[in-house]
Amino acid sequence: MSIPVTLTAAAVQAIGPRKGLALFFPSTTTYTIPASGWYRLSALGAGGSGGAIFTTTTGGTSSGGGGGAYTESEVYLAKDTVLTITIGAGGASAASSISATGVAGAAGTATTISWYGNQILAGGGGAGTFNVTNATTVAGGVGGLASGGNVLNANGGAGGAGTHTTNNAGGGGGGGAGSPYGAGAAGGACSTTVAGGGGGGSITFAGGAATGTTSNGGGAGTGAVGAAAASTATNAGGANRLLRTATTASADGITRDGVTAGFSSGFDSMTDPFRGLTGGGSAGSATTSARSGSGAGTGGAQGTSGIPGPLGGSGGGGAAAATVASATPFFGGGSGGAGSSLTGPATSGAGGAGLVAVERIG
């Protein structure tokens, strides 16, 4: 288990990276390498937020925000090399509280690590938007773009699209972030005729789509896609990386969902942490969806979507007779869109913030 903690620059400098142990940097700072050696530098861009629309007349739908990119380099760094670390900010949440006045989401910003003229860059995910024109579709925010890594450059997943039908209320799911497993996966689309939300994408698999009348797609797991939903209130989340029965637990059987005692961070390991994301996605819900496991997305909801694990996207939300909201991911994932009719407001979550890990590997 690893627990990302916010330390002062002086405290982090005093600890120093030990072999096989990652230091997390959740805020912009500088870090001076205390000993010459080989280091793994990992950067995660911030996710974008979904759009929001509330209208009592024609209904409306919104799309999810894109996931942040991931980039990784292994480099030899001499003692006293200064790393300049810039952490991306997640896109701010969007809230529509006046009928027929939609609000677009906001893009996440890039995370960078720079030293001696070198730089690796993990771009932020794009913003979702909204739609009130019948029989039209709005695309989700694009995934962030990665560059500069000599080991891997993995782009983020796109947010789920939203299709408007007469008087419906819905939202596409947020995209999953890039990771050492490759590009992040897309959030589930939403095209329900009454209400619902697409599931959030994981680091490897897409969130479930919401179709039919009233349905909520399942959040993607790290081992399987979220189940699509058609004219049902809920649908299952994707399994964890072991591909066993649907569970939010990680591959080692421990649930790291942000609420289980002692495992609030959601990371499976402090050794090469980004490769330890192995949780399952949560199911869609007619009320409030559960939190997902590490690296996985949450299901769509007709109330509030649960919080995804690190790098996972949150589910979209859509409700015909109640307020609705999507959640803010831990790190890197995109937020689902939100759509509501009859009762407002509709609120998307903010995109997940960026993150940097520095590991001494030799």
Secondary structure by P-SEA (a helix, b strand, c coil): ccccccccaaaaaaacccccbbbbbccccccccccbbbbbbbbbbbbbbbbbbbbccccccbbbbbbbbbbbbbbbbccccccbbbbbbcccbbbbccccbbbbbbbbbbbbccccccbbbbbbbbbbbccccccbbbbccccbbbcccccbbbbbbbcbbbbbcccccbbbbbbbbbccccbbbbcbbbbccccbbbbbbccccccbbbccccbbbbbbccccccbbbccccbbbccccccccccccccccccccccccccccccccccccccccbbbbbbbbcccccccccccbbbbbcccccccccccbbbbbbbbcccccbbbbccccbbbbbbbbccccbbbbbccbbbbbbbbbcc
